[in-house]
Amino acid sequence: MSADLRREILRLAMPWIAVAVLLGLWELACTAFDLPEILLPRPSKVFIVFVQRFDILIEFCLQTLWTTVIGFLLAIAGGLLLGLAIGASPFVYSGLYPLLIAFNAVPKVALVPILMIWVGVGATPAVVTAFVISFFPIVVNVATGLATIEPEMRDVLRSLGASNAEILTKVGIPRAMPYLFASLKVAITLAFIGSVISETVGGNRGIGFLMLSAGARNDTPTTFAGLFAIAIMGVAMYALCALVEKRMTRWAFRGQIVS
Amino acid sequence: MAFVDLRAVSLTYRLGKDTTHALADATLSIERGEFVAVVGPSGCGKSTIMKLVTGLLPPSGGEIHVRGARVERPIKGVGMAFQNPTLMPWRTTLDNILLPMEVVEPHKRRFRSHRAEYEARAMKLLQTVGLTDFAKRYPWQLSGGMQQRSNLCRALIHEPELLMLDEPFGALDAFTREELWGVMQALWLEKRFTTVLVTHDLREAVYLADTVHVMSRRPGRIVLTRKIDLPRPRTLASTFEPRFVDIVHELRERIHQEHAA
């Protein structure tokens, strides 16, 4: 086995090793300090519960997953449109940017009770919370991508006689794409936070609700199993976004393709 | 009236309370098909002239005419190349070169239906600069010199009446730069587009231009206009001939005065 291949295998194995070490330490600490299960269950116990209650977990997980994904898709559409508007027009920028920052500063958890008054319990508050929380990074990134077009590139197009709309479609949008895809990785994890917050504050469905009700029954292992499930979904969706990013904007990863 | 005509053109930038006189009283005219170089000390407003002629910047005073019409907004169909190649990394070299065809009339309307014809045209141009094998590569897979060649091709593909070059060879090594002078001259001899080259390399200016304008320190004025009556095509060997060297010395002397003043 060549040294390069061994390094490559080690590189791929590292994340799993890190997780195993962390869980191992956790397991050891629980046993060594003899912690009661209601405070901190051992990972092995969480795993057993995870397997035993897999059917319930998967049902609630899927509810959370689809509310998150719908909110996330809405955030992409809205964020892309608003980001393009803000990045392309200084007037829209100066008008809306302070408002956006103010809106982003509002804790989204405070919105959930209001949403529930408006639309009742169920999937809608979770979708809306996922949307509003993951919207902001997409807008900012897309606007940044547009705002940082090289002035020379703009000059070349303007002196050819290109209209503003042509500059936007020929340079602006392609250039904003890597920024958009980079923001999606951040946005999808935020979207999970949004939907789970909503389910936890006041829902009757989803993994957040499952954890809340398990907590109320002092069933700490199930609560932790829920946490693990959210983490797994988050990592999976992140990986999916990263894959899409690489596919769509290969040119932005130029170094890795050439080698 | 000449093809490009600047009369007493001045430009003042305002940034808050500061005002910068970039250009004062620039007067020059460029005939159709002429190759003009503008040289001068750094920061003298050479690049400003380019932006004024193409209408990207409005002048603070004076008048600019191109093709007999007063320039008041960006004029269309100009070929431009900067020191930074500004190729689009998401397009292949070929697609980068075809960009003007998607924007400039009348090609814009015909582009989709006659794509093969335009691609052939781009390939022919790529061949003259020796990049045939790199058409399907991306700009970031090319060397600096190759990128600059592609940049020239993009500025020329729509056969502009007016070509503006802002130190296009400035960031290249000496060998590549001198090689591209030859490429540039050959392209110009074939099509004779009116060209304005902004540079601080006096040998480059004398090698390529019919007329060299020397600018003063900021605020820039034209202080010397020198016709270069050396025979074409000029070669690297001609850059070592006494007449060539004398002209370069004469220009350098004038610019030194500016630095000393």
Boltz contact constraints between the chains, C-beta under 6 A:
constraints:
  - contact:
      token1: [A, 150]
      token2: [B, 86]
      max_distance: 6.0
  - contact:
      token1: [A, 152]
      token2: [B, 82]
      max_distance: 6.0
  - contact:
      token1: [A, 152]
      token2: [B, 84]
      max_distance: 6.0
  - contact:
      token1: [A, 152]
      token2: [B, 86]
      max_distance: 6.0
  - contact:
      token1: [A, 153]
      token2: [B, 86]
      max_distance: 6.0
  - contact:
      token1: [A, 155]
      token2: [B, 56]
      max_distance: 6.0
  - contact:
      token1: [A, 156]
      token2: [B, 80]
      max_distance: 6.0
  - contact:
      token1: [A, 156]
      token2: [B, 86]
      max_distance: 6.0
  - contact:
      token1: [A, 158]
      token2: [B, 74]
      max_distance: 6.0
  - contact:
      token1: [A, 159]
      token2: [B, 54]
      max_distance: 6.0
  - contact:
      token1: [A, 159]
      token2: [B, 74]
      max_distance: 6.0
  - contact:
      token1: [A, 159]
      token2: [B, 78]
      max_distance: 6.0
  - contact:
      token1: [A, 159]
      token2: [B, 80]
      max_distance: 6.0
  - contact:
      token1: [A, 160]
      token2: [B, 100]
      max_distance: 6.0
  - contact:
      token1: [A, 160]
      token2: [B, 103]
      max_distance: 6.0
  - contact:
      token1: [A, 160]
      token2: [B, 104]
      max_distance: 6.0
  - contact:
      token1: [A, 161]
      token2: [B, 76]
      max_distance: 6.0
  - contact:
      token1: [A, 161]
      token2: [B, 77]
      max_distance: 6.0
  - contact:
      token1: [A, 162]
      token2: [B, 103]
      max_distance: 6.0
  - contact:
      token1: [A, 166]
      token2: [B, 103]
      max_distance: 6.0
  - contact:
      token1: [A, 174]
      token2: [B, 90]
      max_distance: 6.0
  - contact:
      token1: [A, 251]
      token2: [B, 89]
      max_distance: 6.0
  - contact:
      token1: [A, 251]
      token2: [B, 90]
      max_distance: 6.0
  - contact:
      token1: [A, 254]
      token2: [B, 140]
      max_distance: 6.0
